[in-house]
């Protein structure tokens, strides 16, 4: 058995030892876990088949005359081809469901491929009667499929609270790589993966242990790759996620795959290429060695002209629509006491250019004068200054901050071209002065009224995670990702998380 970290004490040793004595029960548990994922995929397939079949039957239902049998036969053939297309695009494969946008994209691509094929068939054969399938069946079917997957995700989210997951994974790798993998998979994968244990490839590492314990103090943790198969069986894992390179190099990874074949345990390799969206990565094979082609991040071009156009339209519409809200908030601020309605603060914009950022005033008029004596009570991460119970905040200010209403005037900055609707967090120059490493890259884009930082916990995030989110956004944003962040912002404003 592997060398168990002495710092975890007898409790962990006892826990791991109990897995060995209860091996038959662990085997049954592992089989049960595998059946969970298979059962979910069968349910997805069944509901997709029902929805596709229903959509393909619509033309036959709409045409009750002599040609009904023709539409019925065409509908059956189209439904079969559609299901084959869904399978070809791996819409029913673990790893492609229940997490991220990949599932929805696969459904859309499979359906668009079906639409393209049907369009070619109509053009070549001249069967204009099939156009109803193109104009009615495919749009209705795709909308139904997307809604169905969303509904299944809600079901999974409810089941996840009781420990349900489609795949239970053991994370294996070197101490330098595993803690990040544990944090990301435990916190971001939703019901797709549940981490049931960690195996470190190397000697005891106190810092790695502390970081893993901070992410999940309940995880069994052991050392030594030689005990991998035992740990997989003992913990009931149905997959092994390899985080980063192994000490033995590529050969060790190949041998690991061979050792897992007999148990049917899936092998998942987490790329050491982090902070890069999948759309920027292409794979090409080279005699058994997959090559990853990574597109470099770009910070200019047509996409940014489109982003600016959206910013102007959105901010102008928001300012017009919110004008009554502005009047109400301004009146409440004035009624509470003396002072200006708006607070202007100098922030660092794109490429570090200074600009005055607009906010509704949420503090007393002497807030800046009191700042120095409050710095020792800082609750913020890194160079950020935040106080959960800041005595300078007014009564209405607490409510405005909680629901992010104090930030609405920033649409004026967007209209003026100093900010964007979505972007990195606008920093103070005192924060910029404390930047280390690559943190300055967050200044490559205009700061945003909202962003990944706001919809992912805001002040609850540590400094490192806040920087990581801003850098990821700056290098990987898309129009679709901006739309998703805006939608999530509305939800966060209603149910605040980390706003103070």
Protein Blocks (a to p, Z undefined) as FASTA:
>chain_A
ZZddfklojmlmmmmmmmmmmmmmmmmmmmmmmmmmmmmmmmmmmmmmmmmmmmmmmmmm
mmmcfklmmmmmmmmmmmmmmmmmmmmnopacghiaoiajklmmmmmmmmmmmmmmmmmm
mmmnopaklmmmmmmmmmmmmmmmmmmmmmmmmmmmmmmmnopafbdcdddddfklmmmm
mmmmmmmnmmmbccfbdcdeddddfklmmmmmmmommbccdehjklmmmmmmmnopabdc
dehjafklmmlmmmmmmmmmmnopacddddfbghiafklpccddeehiacdddddddfed
jklmmmmmmmmmmmmmmmmmmmmmmmmmmmmmmmnogcdfbdcdddddehhiacdddddd
fbdfklmmmmmmmmmmpcbehjbccdfblckbcfklmmmmmnommmmmmmmmmmnopacf
bdcddddfklmmmpghjllmmmmpccdfbdfklmnopjmpcfklmmmmmmmmmmmgcfkl
mmmmmmmmmmmmmmgghiZZ
